[in-house]
């Protein structure tokens, strides 16, 4: 199967790793450019690149800033039958989508058409959903609106799931779904089905200000306001590590990294004061 894989973060790399483990080597991988990371701003390759380099594979690694006309010509040179896209947050125009013979397959960590957009499982966590899943679909120029190739079985969201734990669950489910489905799709044995637009819901990209917790809200949650405690616990689990959850205390920013519910109250278990290391409480 001749395909190019597009993806950048660790859960995308985890899914790609499953394909590699089953001998499904891409013609190339496309990921974001190396970026500064951490306080020291050390230039660091993204996880998908680290995976390929770490395994010593001679697979071309492409890191464009944007999918412009010059890069489209580069993609055409691989003569790929299929593009696979998982957590690659760049806009795909029709000229790019039309390059592969069989189209571009998106791996979306929700049961589409629910939770389209950039933060599907973060939003599911924040909203207190008890299940989610993974959808394979054909990309079009809309926002996760293309016809569906396959959906996974529902994946349970537990009371202790975090962004990281749910990302790992869904990347594994996405990898398994690709392994079960791609050969059938490649052979023309699966017919994509249009999504029901009436059922569509949308998510947004969370920003730093979305992670702010009013000190009074935090005090209410810690003092037994069940509604506030449950919501802030979900917020801490959903928005860490990015964009992060924080409040102001004694004139300084305090990161709220981990918490749990005890006796109907929120109990912070790991915090980080501005300029200090994370601290278990």
N, C-alpha and C positions, 0 to 999 in steps of 0.2 A: 504494500500500500504506500503510494507516494504522497506524503503529506508534509506540511510545514506547521510547526507548533508555535503559537503566540501566547506568551504568558510571562509574568514577572515575579510575583511574590512566592513565599515558601509553600503555600497550599497549592499553587499552580505547579511548582516544581515537584511536589509530592505526587500529584496526579501524573505528570510526565514520567516520573520515575517508575510508576506502575506499567506504563506503556513500554518503557525501555526494558523492564524486567521480563516482559513477554515478547521481546524481540521486535517490537514495533519501532524501528529507528526512523526518526524524521529526516527529511532531506536537509532541513535547517531549523533552527529555533530563532524566534524574534522576541526580544525583551527590551526593557528600558535601558538607557545608558547607565554606566556606573555613576553612582551619586555619593556625595559626602554623607557620612553617617556618624551619629553620636556627637558628644561635646567637642571632640577633637576634629570633627569633620573629616574623618578618614575616608578617602575615595574607596568605595566598596562595590563589587559587582553584585547584581541582583541574584536571588536564590536560583533562578532557572539557569543562569550562566554558571553559577557555582556548581550546580549539579553536573552539567556537561563537562566542565573542566575537571571537576573532582573525579569523575569516572574515566578521565583520559580519553574521551571520545573525540574523533576527528569530524564532528558535526559542525558546519558553519554556524556561527553565532552572530546574528545581525542586531544592531542596537540603534535604530534610527530615532531621531527626535520627533519626526512626523512621517506619515505615510504619503510622501509627496510623489510627483510624477517620476522622479529619478529612482526612488525606491521601488515604485511599482514595476519599473523595467527590470530591476534586480530580482524581484519576486518572479517575474515571468521567466527568467532564465533558468529556474529550477524545474519548470514544466510539472508542477505539482497537480495531482488530481484533487486534492482536498486541503483546506486550511482548517486547523483546529484552534479555537480561541478560548482561553480560560484565564480570566483576570488580567486582561491586557487593555488598559483604559485609554485607548486612543480611538479616534473616530474612523470607521471604515466607510469610505465612499464607494459608490457603485463600481467605479473603475477597479478598485481593489477587490471587492467582493466577486467580481466577474472573472478574475484571473484563473482560479482553479476550475477544472472541468466539472467537478461535482458540487461546487459551492463551498461555503464557509460554515463550519459547524461550531456553534457556541455551546460552551458548558456553563450553565447558569445555576448557582446554588440556591434555587428556590423551585417551587412547583409552579412554573408559569401557567397562566399570566399573573399570578400573585407575586408581588414584590419584584417588579422590574426595576432596573436601575443599578446604581453603583454600590449599594450597601444592603443586599437582600438578607443575609443571615444576621448581620448586626441589628437590623430593624426588627427581624423576627424575635431576637433575644430581648430587645428593648420593649417590644410590645407584649411580651409574655406568652408568645406562641408555644404550644406544646409539641409541635411537629413541623418539619419542613422537608426538603428533598432536593433533588437535582434534576434539571431538564436539559436535554440535548435538543437544539433547534437550529434551523438555518438562518443565519444572519441576513437581515435586510438593512435598509437605511434608517429604520425606526429604532426605538429603544427596546431591545429584547422582545421585539414584536413578531419575529419571523415564525414560520410554521414549525410545529413540534415534531421531532423525530422519535423521541422516547422520553419517558419520565421514570424516575426511580420509585421504589416503594417509599412511603413516608418514613422519615428519619426522626426519631424521638429527640426532643430538646429537654434535657433534665434541669432540675433546679440548681445544679452546680456547673452546668456548661458555661464556658467562657468563649470569647471570640476565638482563642487559639484552639480549644478543644473541639468546638463545633466546626471550625475550618478544617481540622484534620479529619473529622468524621465525613464531611461533605466532599473533601478531595478524594478520599478513599472510595466513596460511593460513586463519584464522578468517574474515577478511573475504571471501576468495575463496570459501570454502565457503558463507557466507551469500548471496553474490551468485548462486551456482549453484543454490542450494537453495530460497531463500525463496519465489520465485514459484511453484515446483512445489508446495510445501507450502501456500501461500496458495490455490492452485487445487484443493486436495484430491487431488493426484496422488501424495502420499507418505504411507505408513502407518507411524507410529512403532512401533518394535519394543521390547518389554520387555528390560531388561538381565538378564544372568545373574548373580543374586546370589551364586552360589557363586564367581565370579571376582572379586568386589569387593575392592579394597584401599583403605585410607584414609590421608590425610595429616593433619598437624596444622599449626596456626599456630606458626611459629618465634618464640621469644622471645630476649631479649638473652642469657640464660644459655646458649642453644643455640649461640651463636657463640663461646663461650669455648674457647680452646686451652690445654691445660696446657703450661707452659714445657718440661717434660721431653719431652712428645710432639713439640713443635716442634723441640727439639734433636735428637731421634732422626731426624725427617724430614729435617732439614738435613744430618745426618751419614750419610745413605745408607740408612736403613731404608725400603725401597721401599714396603712396605705403608702405613706412616705417611705417606710423602711423597705417594703417590697419593690417599689419603683426604683429607689436609689441602688438597691442591690442589683437589679437588672441592668441599670445604667452602668455600674462599675464593671459588670461582667461583659457588657456589650461594647463599650467604647474604649477599653484598654486592649492593646497598647496605643491604638490610634483612634481618635485624636487625643485620647487621655481624659480622665475625669479628675477634677480639681476643685478646690475651694480656697478661700482666703482665711488665714488664721494668724493672729498677731502681726498683721501687716505683710505676711509673706504667703506665697502660693504653697498649698499643701496638696500633693497628688494623692488621690484615693485609689490605691492599686488593687486591693483585695478586701472583701468583706463577707459577712454571713449574717443570717437571721438567727437570733437567739432570744427566746421568750418574747416574740413579736416585736423585737427591737433590732435595729441595725447595729452590728458590731464591726468596726473597722479592724482588720487583721494585719494589713500591710499598708503603710503610708510612706510618703517621701517628702520631707521638707525641702524647700528651695535651697539649692547648694549643698544638700546632704545626700547620703546614700539611702536606699529603701530600708525601712525599719519594720520588723515584725512587732506587733503590739500584744 
